[in-house]
Amino acid sequence: MKRVAIVTGGSGGIGRCTAASLKKAGCTVYEFSRREKPAEGIVHITADITDEAQARAAVEEVVRREGRVDILVNNAGFGISGAAETTRTEDAHAQLELNLYGMDNVTKAVLPTMRSQGSGRIVCMSSIAGILPIPFQLWYSVSKAAINAYVLALQNEIRPYGITVCAIMPGDIASGFTDARKKSDAGDDVYGGRIQRSVAVMEKDERGGMTTEYAGAYVAKIALKKHSKPLVALGLPYKAAAVLAKLLPTRLSNWVVGLIYAK
């Protein structure tokens, strides 16, 4: 029996490559996004997952067609940058609405089906910024730290029902995410140009990062497993960074991050 997978934000970037890798592995794959960008063998369902009703209706349509959901990859997300002091409240809320609450909307929608079938795998896209928060990308870091906490708490809630969950923490990836970032340099005169310098360093690293094909294949590999660590770093440099984040005193690790991104 083919496993049925849902990938949110599956129309581009890591999501599109994850969907393709799951399809290659023999899954029936549905992708949820606001705009359809046809991909061979992938079924598109239009949905804005920040709308709880749309997220629920999209999942219900998959269950109506297939009778089950075996894998959910919560990939949809975006980033904002700027100083906390000058970030507009509506922009901070929008960051959390998609990255965190959108993920929750789809997760809540699949859990009853997974629980009733006695099995399921949920993978949530976090970031290394969730454990090493990045200055001038504060709200993005907050959204990813919240995803890590969500996954750890959810793991214990759903453990008795044969459902497993993990968060994958990528670092720099060369994708459309960089160009889609909503940037604000408001207040950069007060901050001595540090906002623009910080984002420039991040974007240079991202453009030289791993490919979306590599990242998508890795995410699919983890999604196809029944079990994994609850928090999984993606890429050797970021696995090392995750280890150091555990071993070093927080004051020291945060100082190092500051040297890189807050000069």
BAVO-924134 format. One record per residue: residue in one letter; x, y negated, z negated of N, C-alpha, C in turn. Coordinates in steps of 0.1 Angstrom, whole numbers, plus 5000, padded with zeros to 4 digits. Layout:
REM BAVO-924134
AXYZXYZXYZ...
This chain:
REM BAVO-924134
M500850125000500050005000500949875000K500649785009501449665010501149574998R502149514992501949424982501549284988V500649224980500049094985500748984977A501348884984502048774978501448644982I501548554972501148414975502448324972V502648234981503748134979503147994981T503347914970502847774971503947694977G503547584984504547504991505247585001G504547665008505247765017505347715031S505047585034505147535048506547495052G507447485042508747435046509747465035G511047445038512147465028512247605022I512547605009512647735002511347815003G510247745002508947825002508747895015R509047835026508847895039509848015041C511047995036512048105037511748215028T511148185016510748285007509648375013A508648305019507548365025507948465036A508948415044509448495055510148615050S510948605039511648715033510748815027L509648775021508648865015507948935027K507648865037507048935049507949045055K509249005056510249105061510349225052A510049205039510149315030508849405030G507949365038506749445039505449395032C505549275026504449215019503449155029T502149145025501149065031501348925024V501648825032501948695026501048585029Y500548515019499748395021500548275015E500448165023501148045018500047935016F500147865005499247755001500047625003S499547535011500047395013499047305018R499247175018498247085022498247075038R499347105044499347095059499847235064E499247275075499647405081500747385091K501847465089502947465099503147615102P502547655113502447805116503747875115A503747985108504848075107504448215111E505148285119504748415124504448515112G503348575112503048675102502648625088I502648495086502248435073500848375075V499948405065498648345065498548215057H498148105064498047975057496747955051I496647905039495447855033495647705029T494847615034495047475030494547455016A495447395008495047364994495947264988D495347174981496147084972496147144958I497247204954497147274941497147184929T497247054931497046964919495546954916D494747004925493247004923492947144918E492447164906492247294900491247374908A490147304913489147374920489647434934Q490547354941491147394953492047514951A492847504940493747614937493047744934R491947734926491147854923490447904936A489947824944489247864956490247934966A491447884967492447944975492848084971V493048104957493348234952492148334954E490948284951489748364953489648414967E490048334977489948374991490948484994V492148474988493048584989492548714983V491948704972491348824965490248884973R489448794979488248834987488748914999R489848875005490348945017491149065013E491949065003492849175000492549254988G491749204979491349274967492249274956R493449214958494449204947495449094950V496249064940497448974941498549034933D499649074940500849134934501949044930I502148934938503248844936502748704938L503148614928502848474930504248404929V504648324939505848234938505348094937N505448034926505147894924506247804928N506247764941507347694947507047544949A505847504950505447364954506047264944G506647164949507247064940507946954948F508246844941508946734947509746664936G510546564940511346494930511246344931I511346284920511446134919512746094912S513245974915514445934908514245784905G515045744895514945604890515245604875A515345484870515545474855514245494848A514345554837513145584829512445454825E513145344822512645214818511745154829T512145184842511445114853510545204861T510545334858509645424865508145394862R507445384873505945354871505345484865T504345454856503645564849502945654858E502445594869501645684879502645774886D503945734888504845814895505345934886A505545904873505846004863504746104862H503546064862502346154861502246234873A502546174885502446254898503446364898Q504646334892505746434892505246554884L504646534872504146644864502946704870E502046634877500846684882501146804892L502146784901502446884910503446994904N504546944899505547044895505147134883L504347074874503947154862502447194863Y501547094864500147124863499647194875G500247164887499847244899500247384898M501447414893501947554890500947624880D500547544870499647604860498247644867N497747554875496447574882496447704890V497547734897497547854905497847974896T498647964886498948074877497648114870K496948024864495648054858494648124867A494748084880493748144889494148294893V495448324892495748464896495748554884L495848504872496048594860494848684858P493648644860492548744858492648864867T492948844879493148954889494349044885M495448984882496649064878496349134865R495649074856495349144843494449264846S493449244854492449354856493149464864Q494049434873494749544880495949604872G496249544861497349594852498749574857S498949484866500249454871500349324878G501549274880501649144887503049084884R503549004893504848934892504648784895I505048704886504948554888506348494887V506748424897508048354898507748204899C508348124890508247984890509547914893M509547824903510747754907511047644897S512047654890512547554880513747484887S514747454879515947394884517047404873I518347394876519347384866519247254858A518447164864518247034857517247064845G516647174845515747204833516547234821I517847274822518647304810519747204809L520047134820521047024820520446904827P519646834819518846714824519746614831I519246554842520046464850519546324848P520546234844520146094842519646034856F518645944855518045874866517245974875Q517146104870516146194875515446254863L515146164853514546214840513246284842W512346234849511046304850511046434858Y511946434868512146564875512646664865S513646624857514246714847513246764837V512446664832511346694823510446804828S510046784841509146884847509747024847K510947034850511647164851511847224838A512247144828512347194814511047244809A509947174813508647224809508247354815I508747374828508447504834509147614827N510347594823511147694815510347734803A509947634795509147654783507847734786Y507247694796505947754800506147904803V507247934811507548074814507848154802L508648104793509048174781507748204772A506948104771505748134763504748224770L504548204783503648294790504148434790Q505448454791505948594791505348674779N505348624767504848694756503348704756E502648614762501148614763500748734772I501448754783500948844793501648984793R502648994784503449114783502549244782P501449244774500649374773499949414785Y499849324796498949354807499749394820G501049424818501849474830502249364839I502149244834502549124843503849074838T504749044847506048984843506148844849V506948754843507148624848508648574846C509148494855510448434853510448304860A511448224856511748094863513148104869I513148064882514448064889514947914889M516247904886516847764884517947744895P517547694907518547664917519347534913G520447514920521147394920520947314933D522047284939522047204951521647284963I520647244971520147324983519947214994A520547255005520347165017518947185023S518047105020516647115024515946985026G514746985030513946865032513646795018F513846865007513646814994514346684992T515546674997516346554995515746435002D515346445014514646335021513246305015A512646405010511246385004511346314990R512446304984512546254971512046104971K511146074961510645934960511645864951K512345764957513445694950512945554947S513445514935513245374931514545324925D515045214930516145154924515845024916A514545014912514144904904514944894891G515444774888516244754876517744794878D518144824891519544864893520544754890D520044624892520944514888521244514873V520244544865520444554851521344674847Y521144784855521944904852523244914859G523644804865525044794871525244884883G524144904891524244984903524345134900R524145174888524345314884523245404889I522045344891520945424897521245474911Q521645384919521945414933523145514934R524145484926525345574926525045714922S524145724911523845854906523045934917V522045874923521345944934522145974946A523045884949523945914961524846034958V525346054946526146174942525246294944M524046294938523146404939522846444953E522546344962522146374975523346424984K524546374981525746434988525846584984D525746614971525846754967524746834973E523546784974522446864979522646894994R523146795001523246815016524446915019G525346935009526347035011526047165004G524847174999524447294991524147414999M523647514992523347644998522147625008T522047715017520947705027519647745022T518547705028517247745023516947895026E517647945037517548085040518148175029Y519248135024519948205013519048195001A518548074997517748054985516448134986G515848134998514548195000514648354998A515748405004516048545003516248594989Y516948504981517248534967515948534959V515148424961513848414954512948534957A512848574970512048694973512548824966K513948834966514548954959514048954945I514148844938513648844924512148864922A511448814932509948824931509548974934L510349044941510049184944510449284932K511249224923511549304911510449314901K510349414894509349424883509749344871H511149344868511649274857512949204860S513149094853514449024854514648944841K515748874840515848774829514748674830P514248614819513148514821513648384828L514948354826515448234832516648274841V516548254854517548314863518148194871A519448174870520148074878520448124891L520348034901520548074915521848024920G522848104923524148064928525148074918L526348124921527448144911527748014904P527947904910528247784902527247754891Y525947774895524847744886524647844875K525047974878525048074868526148034857A527247994862528347944853527847824845A527247734851526747614844525647654834A524847754837523847794827524547864815V525647934817526347994806526947884797L527647794804528247684797527247604789A526047584794524947514787524647574774K524747714774524447784762525547784752L526847784757527947794748528447664743L528347554751528947434747527947354737P528447274728527547194720526847094730T525547074727524746994736525346854738R525946794728526546664729527646674740L528446774741529546794750528946814764S528046904766527546934779526746814785N526146744776525346624781526346514785W527446504778528546404781529146434795V529346564798529846604811528946564822V527646594820526646554830526646404832G526746334822526846184823528046144831L529146204829530346174837530146184852I529346284856529046314870527946224875Y526846204868525646134873525346004867A526045954857525645824851526845724851K527745734859528945644859528545504866
